[in-house]
């Protein structure tokens, strides 16, 4: 062990800032950990299946709510499946005979143009019953729980399939219709002939989803309903564009109207804010802490006692204290010792002040005042006695 | 490293450029690259902070209320000029100003900076760090680094009561025999023989000496010298309570007054701790006793010995006392009177005047001092000095409304307790001085002079 005693070094200054080496030495563990976490994250993202937004009963959707499995089954049986997401496209497809229209998004498709499409029609969904696509079918209020139900009807497609996971809307069909899978006062599936085709309305489409297709007779019912056609026009709900992309009355979206520099300028503004934060956030030197002595006023205990007296209206204790203080100060001036008797103090005080001994005695040794006004008056009287004694 | 506002300003101008440029994407990339390059240039060409050297000089000892100047010499051995800002970080109660100093040291030169300290409380204040921000030539970015340049300033008690010293010294001289009217009874220690002059007390004629000479000779007397005075400072919890008005603002008062984030305190600004008033009184007593030829020792004690000054020569006494007192703070513990008495007894072998500066708090005295009082008062003369609270006296005097009367009753109760404790101490033969903060120092000095005059030391 050697001690460096060069003059000036012991008293001199030395840098306390970390060097690049020391920063690297202290920070390399954290950097390594960060890199590992980043690598794991990248790997997980690369090898995990693509989990886009799930689109229920979409023939192109592979999530549990989608229906790609059913579409694949149909294609294996030689049925052409055309996925369309607009009424116009669906109408345009309806050229050849033997084409079936499958509607899985019932809330936007209640269109007269679609109603004029000839051929078979299957309407799936429980949200809103399209009255133009399925005339005569009524949706009873209340709905029913989705569960495995028996067909209990003469419809071949249903009897062949057997029990199916179904429920949702409770439907009643027009006269001449066949209802299957009874639920409540109606059925979960209603089928009837209409204008040269068959309209089938199903209360819920859960049995067609990738999740449920393999259970019960779900796949059988779906294939029985759809597989009879040569081609299926599968109308799904369209992609919802972002609000900014919606076209205005001029036919231009907000993005079209915006100058091209704006998004880039916003990026530049973000960089500016970052620089501002770095500028203001860098402190010149350390925060200095200091142990300060406690700040407590010595009179706080006395004030607290006064507040206690006040809160409890402790007139007896307060009067005792005031009287004791006055007697303490007055007795030496009267020429009496500290052990003077009450009557001696009262008599001497009455002589000195020229007041009635009864009154003086009541003030010094009498009962406690009954109210605050009495206490204030007592304090004033004791003050007056003291003043008279000290003046004479 | 550190960025400046100029870098952010350039980036803000870049927003306009990007907005107006025909190819905004390219413009954004260009502006960012340009800015990054400029910042890099600034960092590379800024003067290096690490090789800087600092040398300090200036005040080491000041009294509270005085202003200290600390010089900081910045030496730049590097090859580039260091231009920017310097912050010498001190604890807040050191009152260092200015907070940030401009700095411009050419290569190979040195510059002197002066920092003013305006401390708000007693004790040692040490510099924490010196931080330098060295700007680059473009002023967009700066290198920053901290250095440790140790320096500490000891802030001594202000000894405000020294204004009372001349009058007390005059009284001491009267006692001391330098006054013409020297009469028997003003002291008990034999001083000298001199010729009788008309007016001398005939009882002081020394007949044996007269018989040996042709003149009538009288003895002269003077007060005892070379007695011992032990000043004991109680630094327990009762000494932390603040009383009176602070003659020099303390840290607590400052914390209530300043700062945007600190909620303004509606209560009156607290004064000085009892400890500081006691120190003031102790200093006056020590100065007086040293001039009177007595040996003064000092002990500060709560549960353990906090400071001990013994055997200081007359000339060094005051400086060693204030140096010992400076770092003492009131501890928030109950003082251990038994240990204190044991410490006194072990240190004071001969009979001496023990001046105990504490508070006349009946609860703590009953449990602490009273049981061990006989040990102390049998061997030494004990003088207890306490600082009373003028606020309690003011509360006792205000009796206009019911609220004030309740407060006055509480104050009377406190004063009664105090008087009873005083009476009990006096019954044990203990001298008691109980005075408000402004009067405690002269009252203690007067009590000492009275004891001296009575020959009780």
Interface residues (C-beta under 8 A of the other chain):
Chain A: X11 X12 X13 X14 X15 X16 X17 X19 X259 X260 X261 X262 X263 X264 X265 X267 X268 X269 X271 X272 X275 X276 X278 X279 X282 X284 X285 X286 X288 X289 X290 X292 X293 X294 X295 X296 X297 X298 X299 X300 X301 X302 X303 X305 X306 X307 X308 X309 X310 X314 X317 X318 X319 X321 X322 X324 X325 X328 X338 X372 X373 X375 X376 X379 X380 X383
Chain B: X2 X3 X4 X5 X7 X8 X11 X12 X14 X15 X18 X19 X20 X21 X24 X25 X27 X28 X31 X32 X49 X50 X52 X53 X54 X55 X85 X87 X89 X90 X91 X92 X93 X100 X121 X128 X129 X130 X131 X133 X144 X145 X146 X147 X148 X149 X150 X240 X241 X242 X243 X250 X251 X252 X255 X256 X267 X270 X271 X273 X274 X329 X330 X332 X389 X391 X392 X395 X396 X399 X400 X401 X402 X403 X405 X406 X407 X408 X409 X410 X411 X412 X413 X414 X415 X416 X419 X423
